[in-house]
Amino acid sequence: MKKPLFLIVFFMFMISFAFGQENYQKAYVVTLQGDTIHGFINYRGWQINPNRIGFKNSLNGEKVIYKPLSIKSFYVHG
């Protein structure tokens, strides 16, 4: 009985740990006014368009969350 419970807790921990990691890549965001802001986006290897992105002007900068209706587009390096 203890082994299945341990496995469940272990996998729950691993899943939350995997989603908690950040992977900032060179990128830019195009604002609704058409301005391009260069910085870094928390790239998650999206298979479909994300419903929000994390953006920083510099790697040590403060994270800003953009949603689809708040920007025209974005590009992640590579």
C-alpha positions as CSV (number, residue, x, y, z in Angstrom):
1,M,0.0,0.0,0.0
2,K,2.8,2.4,0.7
3,K,4.5,2.0,-2.6
4,P,1.6,3.2,-4.8
5,L,1.1,6.2,-2.6
6,F,4.8,7.0,-2.8
7,L,4.7,6.8,-6.6
8,I,1.7,9.0,-6.8
9,V,3.2,11.7,-4.6
10,F,6.5,11.4,-6.5
11,F,5.0,11.9,-9.9
12,M,2.9,14.8,-8.6
13,F,6.0,16.5,-7.3
14,M,7.9,15.9,-10.6
15,I,5.1,17.3,-12.7
16,S,4.9,20.5,-10.6
17,F,8.7,20.8,-10.7
18,A,8.8,20.5,-14.5
19,F,6.1,23.2,-15.0
20,G,7.9,25.5,-12.5
21,Q,11.1,25.8,-14.6
22,E,11.7,28.8,-16.8
23,N,13.4,28.8,-20.2
24,Y,14.0,32.4,-21.3
25,Q,15.1,32.7,-24.9
26,K,15.9,35.8,-27.0
27,A,12.7,37.2,-28.4
28,Y,10.7,40.3,-29.2
29,V,7.1,41.4,-28.7
30,V,5.2,43.7,-31.1
31,T,2.8,46.0,-29.2
32,L,-0.6,47.0,-30.3
33,Q,0.9,50.4,-31.3
34,G,3.4,48.6,-33.6
35,D,6.5,49.1,-31.4
36,T,9.0,46.2,-31.1
37,I,10.3,45.4,-27.7
38,H,13.4,43.1,-27.6
39,G,14.0,40.9,-24.6
40,F,13.4,37.3,-23.5
41,I,10.3,35.1,-23.6
42,N,9.8,32.1,-21.3
43,Y,9.7,29.6,-24.2
44,R,7.7,26.4,-23.4
45,G,7.9,24.5,-26.7
46,W,4.3,25.3,-27.6
47,Q,2.4,22.9,-29.9
48,I,-0.4,25.5,-30.2
49,N,-0.4,29.2,-29.6
50,P,-0.2,30.0,-25.8
51,N,-2.9,31.9,-23.9
52,R,-0.1,34.0,-22.2
53,I,3.6,34.5,-22.4
54,G,6.2,35.6,-19.8
55,F,8.4,38.4,-21.1
56,K,11.5,40.1,-19.6
57,N,13.5,43.1,-21.0
58,S,16.6,41.5,-19.6
59,L,17.3,38.1,-17.9
60,N,17.4,39.8,-14.5
61,G,14.4,42.0,-15.3
62,E,10.9,41.9,-13.9
63,K,8.5,39.4,-15.7
64,V,5.6,40.9,-17.6
65,I,2.7,38.6,-18.7
66,Y,1.2,39.3,-22.1
67,K,-2.1,37.9,-23.3
68,P,-3.1,37.6,-27.0
69,L,-5.3,40.7,-27.0
70,S,-2.5,42.9,-25.4
71,I,0.1,42.4,-28.2
72,K,0.1,42.0,-32.0
73,S,2.7,39.3,-32.2
74,F,5.8,37.8,-30.7
75,Y,8.8,35.9,-32.0
76,V,11.2,33.6,-30.1
77,H,14.7,33.2,-31.4
78,G,15.1,29.9,-33.1
